[in-house]
Each structure stands twice: as C-alpha cells, then as structure tokens.
Amino acid sequence: MASPYLKPEFESLEQFKKDCDALNKYYEIDVARFTGGECTLHPEIIEFLKYPKEIGLAKMNCIITNGINLLSQPEEFWKNLDSINLSIYRDTNINYDKIIKKIEGYQKIYPKLQLRVLTDMEVVKTLIGYQRDIVAKGSEVNIVNGHFKVMHHKDTLNTEEEALDIWKKCWLKDSAIAIYGGHFYRCPMTYVKAKLYEQSGIEPPFDFSKDAIPLHQENTGELIKNMMESETNIQACRVCLGFNTGVDVPHRQMRPNEIKIKEIIYDNG
C-alpha cells in the first residue's frame, strides 16, 4: 500500500489472480490502480497489469509511481499500461526530464497512454510548455499542483459521532475499494492502518479485521453488498481524519529520519 511507513512486501501473483477472480463475480471497476511504496519494483508487475483487464474486472489500469523504474521497463509493460500517475519531487537526484521523454516516446506508440503529473507549484510552472506540446500532438497529460493528505489520527480516538461524520463526508468510501491477501476492503485505509499497528508493535484500539471481508467463501457476495450499502462507518474511521477532512501537506519526498511510525498512530497504552 501507498505509505512510506510500511515495510516492503510483495503480493503474490497467484493470490492476486485468485482475489480478482473472486471479486469479478460481484464487481466491475473502472480503473485497477497499482500503488506501493513503488509498484514497479514488483518483478511480476506486467502480469498484474494485464490480469484485471483480461478477465473483464477492470476497464483500464493505472500505476502510481515516482518514475525511476519506468526507464528500464520492457515493451510489454508499456503495451499493457493505460495510465500513469507520476509524482515529481523537487530536490532529488531523479532525472525527470529523461523519464518524461521516455513516457512521451511511448505515448507516440500507444496514444491511449494517459499521464497525470502530481507535483508542487514551482515544478508545475516549468512543465506547462510540455503539457501544451504533448496535448497538441494528440496524447493526454494532466499536470496538477498536488499535496498529500494526513489522515492518521494520532492524538485521540474519534467518538462514534465524529467517526460517522467523517465517514459520510469521505470520498474514499464510494470511489476506492481495495483487495489484498484474500480480502476485500471498502476503504484502502483499513489495510494501511491495520498494517501500521501490526508493524509498530502497538496494540490496536479496534479489531480492524471487522473491516475486511474474506473473498473466498460462499456468502462473500452478500457480505460485500451489505458493506457497500451500509450507512455505518467502518472501524478504521475511529482513527482516521478522513480524505475530505484530512490535513493537506506540501507534496514532497519524506526524509528517512522523518519516517517514525509510532508518531503517527494512536497509542491507547
């Protein structure tokens, strides 16, 4: 999942395919998004990109990436890719000009390939000419001034009333489901928050497993339907600031000494 606080781990392709097959019985999604950490580090990323579309689960795919590994991806990767969310950070030694030229080259070969660049305003100013040029050539690019959302509630627990209010306003609950490790999540933050507690060694204040639905049992479809129609917040909302009500922070790359997992989660001990 997309958090610098989580230890690296790779989902197995076999498990992913099983989960997609199970979800395909009940769902059709517009975009299968692959996040990280850095999803292009996965040695089988191409097969991950291909499978949801092959079985009709997703209409298109998208990777969220810092772009470094795009330079070494083979032709098959680009052939099976529909959209890129590229994060550009200032004050790094990453050669973004080279990365963007690489993407532009493949946009000429595969005009369907979309690019969305997320960065800060100073970088946006330098890329406007690129955006104008590439659009004139018939490809799609969207450059936006971005920010990150702080959604971890570390100082106190939300009351039931606060959690419900956050849940009602939250964009994620209606637009971004997740599957991982044989489970379905209405909100991706459920998995992230459960993992943060697991890896920190801090006892979680709630049983986050209640927010996860097993994908491989007879009543999975009924459970997913009930969860998606529910007007009650999930457990993770008690320790979340919410997407719409979270705190915006500048779009930048974190330094290693800033990544302190125990400083971002609530400790009821």
Protein Blocks (a to p, Z undefined) as FASTA:
>chain_A
ZZfkbccddddfklmmmmmmmmmmmgccfbdcddefjlklpmklmmmmmmmmmnomambd
cdddehlmmmmpcfklmmmpcbdcddddehiabdfklmmmmmmmmmmmmmmlccdddddf
klmmmmmmmmmmmmmnopacdddddddddfbdfkbccdfklmmmmmmmpmklmmoccdee
hiacfblklmmmmmmmmmnopacfbdfklmpccfbbfklmmmmmmmmmpcbdcfklmmcg
bjklmccdddddddfklmcfklmcccfZZ
